[in-house]
Amino acid sequence: MSLHVEDFQREIAVAARQYDKYIVCIEKTPDQFLAALQSLVAKAIDAFEHRAEGLRHGIALDKHLTVILSETEGVRPLCGIYFNLHSPYRKPVAARSR
């Protein structure tokens, strides 16, 4: 079975609506978000289709998004889209000394 980004348009549309409604992001406009999301879905598909035997997931991520395709009993894998939320005002954690 060959997967395409278009196969996950429903999930992409839901994520885009949530981004537009709830996420404040200084670095990406909604159009840039959508382009990045479609690119990550394509990368997750590639990772899923070329995963090693015994692995069940294809994962792609950037600083703001994580896309996971997970093997299921059905023909089509599950698609999870997660926002990697952070604050630009958060202070970096100091490195621990050993």
Jmol script that loads the backbone (N, CA, C; Angstrom):
load data "model"
ATOM      1  N   MET A   1       0.833  -1.184   0.000  1.00  0.00           N
ATOM      2  CA  MET A   1       0.000   0.000   0.000  1.00  0.00           C
ATOM      3  C   MET A   1       0.876   1.245   0.000  1.00  0.00           C
ATOM      4  N   SER A   2       0.590   2.150  -0.888  1.00  0.00           N
ATOM      5  CA  SER A   2       1.349   3.393  -0.981  1.00  0.00           C
ATOM      6  C   SER A   2       0.552   4.518  -0.331  1.00  0.00           C
ATOM      7  N   LEU A   3       1.161   5.211   0.597  1.00  0.00           N
ATOM      8  CA  LEU A   3       0.501   6.303   1.314  1.00  0.00           C
ATOM      9  C   LEU A   3       0.915   7.643   0.718  1.00  0.00           C
ATOM     10  N   HIS A   4       0.007   8.613   0.808  1.00  0.00           N
ATOM     11  CA  HIS A   4       0.281   9.969   0.327  1.00  0.00           C
ATOM     12  C   HIS A   4      -0.196  10.960   1.380  1.00  0.00           C
ATOM     13  N   VAL A   5       0.334  12.163   1.333  1.00  0.00           N
ATOM     14  CA  VAL A   5      -0.069  13.218   2.260  1.00  0.00           C
ATOM     15  C   VAL A   5      -1.580  13.429   2.188  1.00  0.00           C
ATOM     16  N   GLU A   6      -2.138  13.341   1.001  1.00  0.00           N
ATOM     17  CA  GLU A   6      -3.577  13.552   0.803  1.00  0.00           C
ATOM     18  C   GLU A   6      -4.419  12.546   1.597  1.00  0.00           C
ATOM     19  N   ASP A   7      -3.862  11.384   1.894  1.00  0.00           N
ATOM     20  CA  ASP A   7      -4.582  10.377   2.672  1.00  0.00           C
ATOM     21  C   ASP A   7      -4.872  10.847   4.096  1.00  0.00           C
ATOM     22  N   PHE A   8      -4.164  11.865   4.542  1.00  0.00           N
ATOM     23  CA  PHE A   8      -4.304  12.349   5.918  1.00  0.00           C
ATOM     24  C   PHE A   8      -4.833  13.785   5.960  1.00  0.00           C
ATOM     25  N   GLN A   9      -5.587  14.193   4.939  1.00  0.00           N
ATOM     26  CA  GLN A   9      -6.119  15.559   4.878  1.00  0.00           C
ATOM     27  C   GLN A   9      -7.053  15.871   6.047  1.00  0.00           C
ATOM     28  N   ARG A  10      -7.831  14.900   6.482  1.00  0.00           N
ATOM     29  CA  ARG A  10      -8.732  15.145   7.611  1.00  0.00           C
ATOM     30  C   ARG A  10      -7.937  15.521   8.860  1.00  0.00           C
ATOM     31  N   GLU A  11      -6.894  14.767   9.167  1.00  0.00           N
ATOM     32  CA  GLU A  11      -6.066  15.053  10.337  1.00  0.00           C
ATOM     33  C   GLU A  11      -5.345  16.395  10.183  1.00  0.00           C
ATOM     34  N   ILE A  12      -4.859  16.680   8.983  1.00  0.00           N
ATOM     35  CA  ILE A  12      -4.175  17.951   8.722  1.00  0.00           C
ATOM     36  C   ILE A  12      -5.144  19.114   8.912  1.00  0.00           C
ATOM     37  N   ALA A  13      -6.365  18.977   8.410  1.00  0.00           N
ATOM     38  CA  ALA A  13      -7.360  20.044   8.543  1.00  0.00           C
ATOM     39  C   ALA A  13      -7.702  20.308  10.008  1.00  0.00           C
ATOM     40  N   VAL A  14      -7.859  19.247  10.796  1.00  0.00           N
ATOM     41  CA  VAL A  14      -8.157  19.417  12.225  1.00  0.00           C
ATOM     42  C   VAL A  14      -7.000  20.134  12.918  1.00  0.00           C
ATOM     43  N   ALA A  15      -5.768  19.728  12.644  1.00  0.00           N
ATOM     44  CA  ALA A  15      -4.608  20.365  13.265  1.00  0.00           C
ATOM     45  C   ALA A  15      -4.507  21.830  12.847  1.00  0.00           C
ATOM     46  N   ALA A  16      -4.774  22.126  11.577  1.00  0.00           N
ATOM     47  CA  ALA A  16      -4.708  23.510  11.099  1.00  0.00           C
ATOM     48  C   ALA A  16      -5.750  24.377  11.797  1.00  0.00           C
ATOM     49  N   ARG A  17      -6.961  23.846  11.996  1.00  0.00           N
ATOM     50  CA  ARG A  17      -7.990  24.612  12.719  1.00  0.00           C
ATOM     51  C   ARG A  17      -7.558  24.867  14.163  1.00  0.00           C
ATOM     52  N   GLN A  18      -6.985  23.869  14.817  1.00  0.00           N
ATOM     53  CA  GLN A  18      -6.540  24.032  16.202  1.00  0.00           C
ATOM     54  C   GLN A  18      -5.403  25.045  16.282  1.00  0.00           C
ATOM     55  N   TYR A  19      -4.484  24.992  15.327  1.00  0.00           N
ATOM     56  CA  TYR A  19      -3.366  25.934  15.290  1.00  0.00           C
ATOM     57  C   TYR A  19      -3.896  27.357  15.143  1.00  0.00           C
ATOM     58  N   ASP A  20      -4.817  27.518  14.209  1.00  0.00           N
ATOM     59  CA  ASP A  20      -5.375  28.837  13.929  1.00  0.00           C
ATOM     60  C   ASP A  20      -6.146  29.383  15.126  1.00  0.00           C
ATOM     61  N   LYS A  21      -6.797  28.511  15.877  1.00  0.00           N
ATOM     62  CA  LYS A  21      -7.656  28.940  16.976  1.00  0.00           C
ATOM     63  C   LYS A  21      -6.916  29.104  18.299  1.00  0.00           C
ATOM     64  N   TYR A  22      -5.975  28.197  18.599  1.00  0.00           N
ATOM     65  CA  TYR A  22      -5.399  28.141  19.943  1.00  0.00           C
ATOM     66  C   TYR A  22      -3.913  28.454  20.052  1.00  0.00           C
ATOM     67  N   ILE A  23      -3.158  28.232  19.001  1.00  0.00           N
ATOM     68  CA  ILE A  23      -1.699  28.320  19.119  1.00  0.00           C
ATOM     69  C   ILE A  23      -1.207  29.705  18.728  1.00  0.00           C
ATOM     70  N   VAL A  24      -0.449  30.316  19.610  1.00  0.00           N
ATOM     71  CA  VAL A  24       0.205  31.572  19.311  1.00  0.00           C
ATOM     72  C   VAL A  24       1.655  31.234  19.009  1.00  0.00           C
ATOM     73  N   CYS A  25       2.063  31.528  17.803  1.00  0.00           N
ATOM     74  CA  CYS A  25       3.423  31.164  17.400  1.00  0.00           C
ATOM     75  C   CYS A  25       4.044  32.333  16.655  1.00  0.00           C
ATOM     76  N   ILE A  26       5.116  32.833  17.168  1.00  0.00           N
ATOM     77  CA  ILE A  26       5.786  33.979  16.574  1.00  0.00           C
ATOM     78  C   ILE A  26       6.540  33.570  15.304  1.00  0.00           C
ATOM     79  N   GLU A  27       6.958  32.334  15.219  1.00  0.00           N
ATOM     80  CA  GLU A  27       7.840  31.913  14.140  1.00  0.00           C
ATOM     81  C   GLU A  27       7.144  31.427  12.869  1.00  0.00           C
ATOM     82  N   LYS A  28       5.862  31.044  12.919  1.00  0.00           N
ATOM     83  CA  LYS A  28       5.186  30.504  11.736  1.00  0.00           C
ATOM     84  C   LYS A  28       3.803  31.103  11.566  1.00  0.00           C
ATOM     85  N   THR A  29       3.525  31.584  10.361  1.00  0.00           N
ATOM     86  CA  THR A  29       2.175  32.012  10.037  1.00  0.00           C
ATOM     87  C   THR A  29       1.336  30.757   9.809  1.00  0.00           C
ATOM     88  N   PRO A  30       0.007  30.874   9.753  1.00  0.00           N
ATOM     89  CA  PRO A  30      -0.807  29.694   9.459  1.00  0.00           C
ATOM     90  C   PRO A  30      -0.429  29.017   8.131  1.00  0.00           C
ATOM     91  N   ASP A  31      -0.083  29.789   7.112  1.00  0.00           N
ATOM     92  CA  ASP A  31       0.330  29.193   5.839  1.00  0.00           C
ATOM     93  C   ASP A  31       1.657  28.438   5.972  1.00  0.00           C
ATOM     94  N   GLN A  32       2.593  29.012   6.710  1.00  0.00           N
ATOM     95  CA  GLN A  32       3.873  28.337   6.939  1.00  0.00           C
ATOM     96  C   GLN A  32       3.668  27.082   7.776  1.00  0.00           C
ATOM     97  N   PHE A  33       2.759  27.154   8.753  1.00  0.00           N
ATOM     98  CA  PHE A  33       2.437  25.987   9.561  1.00  0.00           C
ATOM     99  C   PHE A  33       1.904  24.864   8.681  1.00  0.00           C
ATOM    100  N   LEU A  34       0.961  25.180   7.798  1.00  0.00           N
ATOM    101  CA  LEU A  34       0.363  24.168   6.935  1.00  0.00           C
ATOM    102  C   LEU A  34       1.409  23.532   6.027  1.00  0.00           C
ATOM    103  N   ALA A  35       2.289  24.333   5.457  1.00  0.00           N
ATOM    104  CA  ALA A  35       3.361  23.797   4.601  1.00  0.00           C
ATOM    105  C   ALA A  35       4.287  22.889   5.410  1.00  0.00           C
ATOM    106  N   ALA A  36       4.648  23.314   6.620  1.00  0.00           N
ATOM    107  CA  ALA A  36       5.519  22.496   7.470  1.00  0.00           C
ATOM    108  C   ALA A  36       4.830  21.192   7.853  1.00  0.00           C
ATOM    109  N   LEU A  37       3.538  21.270   8.175  1.00  0.00           N
ATOM    110  CA  LEU A  37       2.790  20.077   8.557  1.00  0.00           C
ATOM    111  C   LEU A  37       2.713  19.085   7.398  1.00  0.00           C
ATOM    112  N   GLN A  38       2.430  19.563   6.208  1.00  0.00           N
ATOM    113  CA  GLN A  38       2.368  18.674   5.046  1.00  0.00           C
ATOM    114  C   GLN A  38       3.735  18.038   4.774  1.00  0.00           C
ATOM    115  N   SER A  39       4.788  18.795   4.940  1.00  0.00           N
ATOM    116  CA  SER A  39       6.140  18.259   4.766  1.00  0.00           C
ATOM    117  C   SER A  39       6.446  17.184   5.806  1.00  0.00           C
ATOM    118  N   LEU A  40       6.056  17.427   7.043  1.00  0.00           N
ATOM    119  CA  LEU A  40       6.297  16.442   8.101  1.00  0.00           C
ATOM    120  C   LEU A  40       5.470  15.179   7.898  1.00  0.00           C
ATOM    121  N   VAL A  41       4.237  15.327   7.414  1.00  0.00           N
ATOM    122  CA  VAL A  41       3.423  14.142   7.122  1.00  0.00           C
ATOM    123  C   VAL A  41       4.112  13.319   6.034  1.00  0.00           C
ATOM    124  N   ALA A  42       4.637  13.981   5.006  1.00  0.00           N
ATOM    125  CA  ALA A  42       5.359  13.268   3.939  1.00  0.00           C
ATOM    126  C   ALA A  42       6.580  12.538   4.508  1.00  0.00           C
ATOM    127  N   LYS A  43       7.317  13.171   5.402  1.00  0.00           N
ATOM    128  CA  LYS A  43       8.490  12.538   6.016  1.00  0.00           C
ATOM    129  C   LYS A  43       8.077  11.373   6.915  1.00  0.00           C
ATOM    130  N   ALA A  44       6.967  11.532   7.651  1.00  0.00           N
ATOM    131  CA  ALA A  44       6.480  10.441   8.502  1.00  0.00           C
ATOM    132  C   ALA A  44       6.037   9.254   7.653  1.00  0.00           C
ATOM    133  N   ILE A  45       5.415   9.530   6.513  1.00  0.00           N
ATOM    134  CA  ILE A  45       5.020   8.452   5.583  1.00  0.00           C
ATOM    135  C   ILE A  45       6.256   7.710   5.113  1.00  0.00           C
ATOM    136  N   ASP A  46       7.298   8.449   4.723  1.00  0.00           N
ATOM    137  CA  ASP A  46       8.533   7.822   4.267  1.00  0.00           C
ATOM    138  C   ASP A  46       9.149   6.971   5.376  1.00  0.00           C
ATOM    139  N   ALA A  47       9.185   7.507   6.586  1.00  0.00           N
ATOM    140  CA  ALA A  47       9.732   6.750   7.724  1.00  0.00           C
ATOM    141  C   ALA A  47       8.888   5.515   8.004  1.00  0.00           C
ATOM    142  N   PHE A  48       7.565   5.643   7.890  1.00  0.00           N
ATOM    143  CA  PHE A  48       6.656   4.519   8.137  1.00  0.00           C
ATOM    144  C   PHE A  48       6.841   3.432   7.085  1.00  0.00           C
ATOM    145  N   GLU A  49       6.929   3.833   5.813  1.00  0.00           N
ATOM    146  CA  GLU A  49       7.052   2.862   4.729  1.00  0.00           C
ATOM    147  C   GLU A  49       8.419   2.189   4.685  1.00  0.00           C
ATOM    148  N   HIS A  50       9.430   2.820   5.250  1.00  0.00           N
ATOM    149  CA  HIS A  50      10.788   2.259   5.232  1.00  0.00           C
ATOM    150  C   HIS A  50      11.288   1.861   6.615  1.00  0.00           C
ATOM    151  N   ARG A  51      10.367   1.637   7.534  1.00  0.00           N
ATOM    152  CA  ARG A  51      10.767   1.275   8.901  1.00  0.00           C
ATOM    153  C   ARG A  51      11.306  -0.161   8.915  1.00  0.00           C
ATOM    154  N   ALA A  52      12.139  -0.418   9.877  1.00  0.00           N
ATOM    155  CA  ALA A  52      12.726  -1.755  10.026  1.00  0.00           C
ATOM    156  C   ALA A  52      11.653  -2.746  10.476  1.00  0.00           C
ATOM    157  N   GLU A  53      11.887  -3.987  10.186  1.00  0.00           N
ATOM    158  CA  GLU A  53      10.951  -5.038  10.579  1.00  0.00           C
ATOM    159  C   GLU A  53      10.763  -5.019  12.098  1.00  0.00           C
ATOM    160  N   GLY A  54       9.524  -5.133  12.521  1.00  0.00           N
ATOM    161  CA  GLY A  54       9.214  -5.149  13.941  1.00  0.00           C
ATOM    162  C   GLY A  54       8.872  -3.780  14.513  1.00  0.00           C
ATOM    163  N   LEU A  55       9.177  -2.716  13.784  1.00  0.00           N
ATOM    164  CA  LEU A  55       8.827  -1.376  14.256  1.00  0.00           C
ATOM    165  C   LEU A  55       7.417  -1.034  13.789  1.00  0.00           C
ATOM    166  N   ARG A  56       6.704  -0.256  14.595  1.00  0.00           N
ATOM    167  CA  ARG A  56       5.293   0.015  14.305  1.00  0.00           C
ATOM    168  C   ARG A  56       5.000   1.471  13.948  1.00  0.00           C
ATOM    169  N   HIS A  57       5.999   2.347  13.986  1.00  0.00           N
ATOM    170  CA  HIS A  57       5.739   3.775  13.819  1.00  0.00           C
ATOM    171  C   HIS A  57       6.643   4.415  12.772  1.00  0.00           C
ATOM    172  N   GLY A  58       6.149   5.504  12.216  1.00  0.00           N
ATOM    173  CA  GLY A  58       6.950   6.411  11.398  1.00  0.00           C
ATOM    174  C   GLY A  58       6.799   7.781  12.029  1.00  0.00           C
ATOM    175  N   ILE A  59       7.908   8.415  12.348  1.00  0.00           N
ATOM    176  CA  ILE A  59       7.871   9.674  13.095  1.00  0.00           C
ATOM    177  C   ILE A  59       8.655  10.738  12.346  1.00  0.00           C
ATOM    178  N   ALA A  60       8.113  11.968  12.344  1.00  0.00           N
ATOM    179  CA  ALA A  60       8.813  13.134  11.817  1.00  0.00           C
ATOM    180  C   ALA A  60       8.497  14.309  12.733  1.00  0.00           C
ATOM    181  N   LEU A  61       9.485  15.163  12.971  1.00  0.00           N
ATOM    182  CA  LEU A  61       9.248  16.282  13.866  1.00  0.00           C
ATOM    183  C   LEU A  61      10.126  17.460  13.529  1.00  0.00           C
ATOM    184  N   ASP A  62       9.666  18.611  13.973  1.00  0.00           N
ATOM    185  CA  ASP A  62      10.490  19.809  13.952  1.00  0.00           C
ATOM    186  C   ASP A  62      10.341  20.471  15.321  1.00  0.00           C
ATOM    187  N   LYS A  63      10.762  21.697  15.434  1.00  0.00           N
ATOM    188  CA  LYS A  63      10.732  22.386  16.724  1.00  0.00           C
ATOM    189  C   LYS A  63       9.300  22.560  17.256  1.00  0.00           C
ATOM    190  N   HIS A  64       8.311  22.620  16.354  1.00  0.00           N
ATOM    191  CA  HIS A  64       6.946  22.931  16.758  1.00  0.00           C
ATOM    192  C   HIS A  64       5.957  21.780  16.641  1.00  0.00           C
ATOM    193  N   LEU A  65       6.250  20.785  15.827  1.00  0.00           N
ATOM    194  CA  LEU A  65       5.290  19.722  15.520  1.00  0.00           C
ATOM    195  C   LEU A  65       5.928  18.353  15.565  1.00  0.00           C
ATOM    196  N   THR A  66       5.123  17.365  15.937  1.00  0.00           N
ATOM    197  CA  THR A  66       5.514  15.961  15.833  1.00  0.00           C
ATOM    198  C   THR A  66       4.380  15.234  15.134  1.00  0.00           C
ATOM    199  N   VAL A  67       4.720  14.459  14.099  1.00  0.00           N
ATOM    200  CA  VAL A  67       3.743  13.643  13.378  1.00  0.00           C
ATOM    201  C   VAL A  67       4.149  12.189  13.555  1.00  0.00           C
ATOM    202  N   ILE A  68       3.194  11.367  13.999  1.00  0.00           N
ATOM    203  CA  ILE A  68       3.449   9.941  14.203  1.00  0.00           C
ATOM    204  C   ILE A  68       2.413   9.144  13.429  1.00  0.00           C
ATOM    205  N   LEU A  69       2.869   8.236  12.583  1.00  0.00           N
ATOM    206  CA  LEU A  69       1.998   7.271  11.927  1.00  0.00           C
ATOM    207  C   LEU A  69       2.207   5.944  12.628  1.00  0.00           C
ATOM    208  N   SER A  70       1.119   5.331  13.068  1.00  0.00           N
ATOM    209  CA  SER A  70       1.207   4.087  13.831  1.00  0.00           C
ATOM    210  C   SER A  70       0.455   2.968  13.129  1.00  0.00           C
ATOM    211  N   GLU A  71       1.105   1.827  13.054  1.00  0.00           N
ATOM    212  CA  GLU A  71       0.518   0.632  12.455  1.00  0.00           C
ATOM    213  C   GLU A  71      -0.742   0.238  13.214  1.00  0.00           C
ATOM    214  N   THR A  72      -1.769  -0.193  12.472  1.00  0.00           N
ATOM    215  CA  THR A  72      -3.018  -0.646  13.077  1.00  0.00           C
ATOM    216  C   THR A  72      -3.405  -1.986  12.461  1.00  0.00           C
ATOM    217  N   GLU A  73      -4.500  -2.528  12.936  1.00  0.00           N
ATOM    218  CA  GLU A  73      -5.037  -3.766  12.359  1.00  0.00           C
ATOM    219  C   GLU A  73      -5.616  -3.497  10.978  1.00  0.00           C
ATOM    220  N   GLY A  74      -6.040  -2.271  10.713  1.00  0.00           N
ATOM    221  CA  GLY A  74      -6.640  -1.906   9.432  1.00  0.00           C
ATOM    222  C   GLY A  74      -5.595  -1.606   8.375  1.00  0.00           C
ATOM    223  N   VAL A  75      -6.087  -1.143   7.237  1.00  0.00           N
ATOM    224  CA  VAL A  75      -5.214  -0.838   6.099  1.00  0.00           C
ATOM    225  C   VAL A  75      -4.471   0.481   6.307  1.00  0.00           C
ATOM    226  N   ARG A  76      -5.153   1.460   6.849  1.00  0.00           N
ATOM    227  CA  ARG A  76      -4.595   2.802   6.990  1.00  0.00           C
ATOM    228  C   ARG A  76      -4.011   2.985   8.386  1.00  0.00           C
ATOM    229  N   PRO A  77      -2.778   3.521   8.492  1.00  0.00           N
ATOM    230  CA  PRO A  77      -2.213   3.766   9.822  1.00  0.00           C
ATOM    231  C   PRO A  77      -2.908   4.937  10.511  1.00  0.00           C
ATOM    232  N   LEU A  78      -2.826   4.952  11.835  1.00  0.00           N
ATOM    233  CA  LEU A  78      -3.313   6.098  12.596  1.00  0.00           C
ATOM    234  C   LEU A  78      -2.328   7.246  12.421  1.00  0.00           C
ATOM    235  N   CYS A  79      -2.845   8.458  12.401  1.00  0.00           N
ATOM    236  CA  CYS A  79      -1.996   9.641  12.257  1.00  0.00           C
ATOM    237  C   CYS A  79      -2.199  10.526  13.475  1.00  0.00           C
ATOM    238  N   GLY A  80      -1.138  10.733  14.247  1.00  0.00           N
ATOM    239  CA  GLY A  80      -1.180  11.629  15.397  1.00  0.00           C
ATOM    240  C   GLY A  80      -0.356  12.866  15.101  1.00  0.00           C
ATOM    241  N   ILE A  81      -0.953  14.032  15.333  1.00  0.00           N
ATOM    242  CA  ILE A  81      -0.253  15.297  15.131  1.00  0.00           C
ATOM    243  C   ILE A  81      -0.220  16.009  16.476  1.00  0.00           C
ATOM    244  N   TYR A  82       0.980  16.306  16.954  1.00  0.00           N
ATOM    245  CA  TYR A  82       1.163  16.894  18.276  1.00  0.00           C
ATOM    246  C   TYR A  82       1.887  18.228  18.165  1.00  0.00           C
ATOM    247  N   PHE A  83       1.443  19.190  18.954  1.00  0.00           N
ATOM    248  CA  PHE A  83       2.106  20.484  19.021  1.00  0.00           C
ATOM    249  C   PHE A  83       3.159  20.422  20.121  1.00  0.00           C
ATOM    250  N   ASN A  84       4.382  20.783  19.798  1.00  0.00           N
ATOM    251  CA  ASN A  84       5.467  20.847  20.778  1.00  0.00           C
ATOM    252  C   ASN A  84       5.469  22.268  21.334  1.00  0.00           C
ATOM    253  N   LEU A  85       4.683  22.474  22.362  1.00  0.00           N
ATOM    254  CA  LEU A  85       4.497  23.827  22.877  1.00  0.00           C
ATOM    255  C   LEU A  85       5.649  24.252  23.769  1.00  0.00           C
ATOM    256  N   HIS A  86       5.998  25.512  23.637  1.00  0.00           N
ATOM    257  CA  HIS A  86       7.040  26.089  24.475  1.00  0.00           C
ATOM    258  C   HIS A  86       6.811  27.590  24.547  1.00  0.00           C
ATOM    259  N   SER A  87       7.476  28.230  25.440  1.00  0.00           N
ATOM    260  CA  SER A  87       7.379  29.669  25.575  1.00  0.00           C
ATOM    261  C   SER A  87       8.698  30.308  25.159  1.00  0.00           C
ATOM    262  N   PRO A  88       8.645  31.351  24.338  1.00  0.00           N
ATOM    263  CA  PRO A  88       9.895  32.042  23.989  1.00  0.00           C
ATOM    264  C   PRO A  88      10.471  32.790  25.184  1.00  0.00           C
ATOM    265  N   TYR A  89       9.689  32.891  26.250  1.00  0.00           N
ATOM    266  CA  TYR A  89      10.134  33.614  27.439  1.00  0.00           C
ATOM    267  C   TYR A  89      10.738  32.701  28.494  1.00  0.00           C
ATOM    268  N   ARG A  90      10.700  31.405  28.240  1.00  0.00           N
ATOM    269  CA  ARG A  90      11.250  30.453  29.207  1.00  0.00           C
ATOM    270  C   ARG A  90      12.767  30.570  29.214  1.00  0.00           C
ATOM    271  N   LYS A  91      13.314  30.616  30.402  1.00  0.00           N
ATOM    272  CA  LYS A  91      14.768  30.700  30.541  1.00  0.00           C
ATOM    273  C   LYS A  91      15.372  29.323  30.263  1.00  0.00           C
ATOM    274  N   PRO A  92      16.515  29.279  29.572  1.00  0.00           N
ATOM    275  CA  PRO A  92      17.166  27.993  29.329  1.00  0.00           C
ATOM    276  C   PRO A  92      17.617  27.359  30.634  1.00  0.00           C
ATOM    277  N   VAL A  93      17.550  26.042  30.681  1.00  0.00           N
ATOM    278  CA  VAL A  93      17.989  25.302  31.863  1.00  0.00           C
ATOM    279  C   VAL A  93      19.510  25.282  31.892  1.00  0.00           C
ATOM    280  N   ALA A  94      20.076  25.618  33.037  1.00  0.00           N
ATOM    281  CA  ALA A  94      21.540  25.623  33.167  1.00  0.00           C
ATOM    282  C   ALA A  94      22.057  24.193  33.124  1.00  0.00           C
ATOM    283  N   ALA A  95      23.185  24.007  32.483  1.00  0.00           N
ATOM    284  CA  ALA A  95      23.792  22.681  32.399  1.00  0.00           C
ATOM    285  C   ALA A  95      24.247  22.235  33.782  1.00  0.00           C
ATOM    286  N   ARG A  96      23.962  20.990  34.091  1.00  0.00           N
ATOM    287  CA  ARG A  96      24.374  20.437  35.376  1.00  0.00           C
ATOM    288  C   ARG A  96      25.851  20.048  35.335  1.00  0.00           C
ATOM    289  N   SER A  97      26.547  20.299  36.426  1.00  0.00           N
ATOM    290  CA  SER A  97      27.935  19.858  36.503  1.00  0.00           C
ATOM    291  C   SER A  97      27.975  18.406  36.968  1.00  0.00           C
ATOM    292  N   ARG A  98      28.936  17.671  36.511  1.00  0.00           N
ATOM    293  CA  ARG A  98      29.033  16.257  36.862  1.00  0.00           C
ATOM    294  C   ARG A  98      30.072  16.016  37.895  1.00  0.00           C
TER     295      ARG A  98
END
end "model"
wireframe off; spacefill off
backbone 0.3
color backbone group
